[in-house]
Every structure is written in structure tokens, then in C-alpha cells.
Amino acid sequence: MRQVINISLPKQTAHEVKSAVKRGNYLSVSEFFRDLLRDWQAGNLLNELNQSRKEIKAGKGKTLKSLKDLR
């Protein structure tokens, strides 16, 4: 189920978003923001992964031999 969220943008920003849609980069303004959110989520996941790698290198990580080790 989708939920409608309204946002307020400065005129210039709104114009840039609408221009990207008109150029065919996105199917709609909603698709522009969905794509932006997917990129944001991927960035967060990458940051978490990099943090985990640092912890493992520092000897603070735990090596799992099976999924049971998650408990």
C-alpha cells in the first residue's frame, strides 16, 4: 500500500526536479524521489558495511560459522 507524502521545496529545486522529469530522466516526480531514497538507503547500507569491516579489522568482529551463531 502506498502513502502520499507532501513536501515543500524551494522554487529552484522544484524546477530542477520537474526539468529532470521533462528530460525523460524519470517517469514522474514521485519516481525522482523514489530513486533518491533508494540511493540514500544504499548509501546507509554501504556505510554500515564499511563500519563492520573496520570493526573486523580491529579484531572486534565475530566470525559466524553458521546462522545459529547469530543468536
C-alpha positions in Angstrom: 0.0 0.0 0.0 1.3 3.4 -0.9 1.1 6.5 1.3 1.1 10.1 0.0 3.7 12.4 1.5 3.7 16.1 0.6 6.9 18.0 0.7 7.7 21.7 0.2 10.7 22.7 -1.9 12.3 26.0 -2.8 11.2 27.2 -6.3 14.6 26.5 -7.9 14.8 23.0 -6.5 11.2 22.2 -7.6 12.1 23.5 -11.1 15.2 21.2 -11.3 13.1 18.2 -10.3 10.4 18.9 -12.9 13.1 19.6 -15.5 14.6 16.2 -14.8 11.2 14.6 -15.4 10.6 16.6 -18.6 14.0 15.5 -19.9 12.9 11.9 -19.5 15.3 11.0 -16.7 12.3 10.0 -14.6 8.8 9.0 -15.3 7.3 11.2 -12.6 8.2 13.5 -9.7 7.4 10.6 -7.4 9.9 8.3 -9.3 12.5 11.0 -8.9 12.1 10.9 -5.1 11.9 7.1 -5.0 15.2 6.9 -6.9 16.7 9.4 -4.5 15.5 7.4 -1.5 16.9 4.1 -3.0 20.3 5.8 -3.4 20.1 7.1 0.2 19.3 3.6 1.5 22.1 2.1 -0.5 24.5 4.7 1.0 23.4 3.9 4.5 23.9 0.2 3.9 27.3 0.8 2.4 28.3 2.9 5.5 27.2 0.1 7.8 29.1 -2.4 5.8 32.3 -0.3 5.9 31.9 0.2 9.7 31.6 -3.6 10.1 34.7 -4.1 8.0 36.6 -1.6 10.3 35.4 -3.5 13.4 36.6 -6.8 11.9 40.0 -5.4 11.0 40.3 -4.0 14.6 39.6 -7.5 15.9 36.2 -6.5 17.3 34.1 -8.6 14.9 32.8 -12.1 15.3 33.1 -14.8 12.7 30.0 -16.8 12.3 30.3 -20.4 11.4 26.5 -20.9 11.0 23.3 -18.9 11.2 22.9 -20.4 14.7 25.8 -18.1 15.8 23.5 -15.1 15.3 21.6 -16.0 18.5 
